[in-house]
């Protein structure tokens, strides 16, 4: 008669209690409950949230899943907007308008202490140096960027922020490898990235940041860089090189989602989580899109707006919320 050990070459552990931190695929017999157990991966999942009042793409997004902020953006064509909306985990309500209508900038901070960095007042991009700070009611001018920049990534808080890469229109529309650090008043030069990039995503803090993605270069779009407050070093490569993707989380616990693969291809809805070393696939979004931003944590993220089209200035009012892992959970093995 065949046995488990004879067939698979492994013995099933006989334990008085479940392991504290089982590994995915681990099997054991709990002698106290007389049950056969197995540890399995449970994928994270996206769920629909309340729609934005207006379809947008390239809007600024900051905050958390239950206290989100959306400001500015493009209205499905060339016009940009200065409209701000606040999210309570269920629906969006109007907030104070941005001083300058724009899209395609970097975001940082929270719903009541948000930061909108650079961007462009029209499509195609022209670029502004404007930085604005939100207090939960209205926007006021912050310290300007040293150089007008669009299609950049932002992360951190309103008073300790980081602006990463982007396009510099005055330099012929080229990507930059610069990073800039904000102290709540003014910007100073941070360490330069190894690679120039734009249409990239960012996550983390000013001193523990992460960036990935690029608009045109396949190698750079795959490469991940990590910042320690002084210099950038290589992280684990993305499984797929993309541009105009969303991000949330921290340097060692990040979430990357959606975007447009490089070279140019249809937009995607896939998502990956990062543990500081490598990326693992998790649950895909319901709606593929690009030109979007995210906020929140790796296990509780939010995104709103974006462009569902690969080749035009399309827009959506769709909001999606991410919850979960993958997370290893224990399941009882039954005969059914």
Secondary structure, DSSP 8 states (H G I E B T S, - for coil): ---HHHHHS---EEESS--TT--TT-EEEETTTTEEEEEEEE--EEEE----SS-BBS-EEEE-SSSEEEE--B-SSS-B---EEEE-SS-EEE----SS--BS-EEEE-SSSEEEE--BSSSS------EEEE-SS-EEE----SS--BS-EEEE-SSSEEEE--EEGGGTSEEB--EEEE-SS-EEE----SS-BSS-EEEE-SSSEEEE--SS-HHHHH-EEEE-SS-EEE----SS-EES-EEEEETTEEEEE--EETTT--B---EEEE-SS-EEEE---SS--BS--EEE-SSEEEEE--B--SSS---B--EEEEE--SEEEEEE----
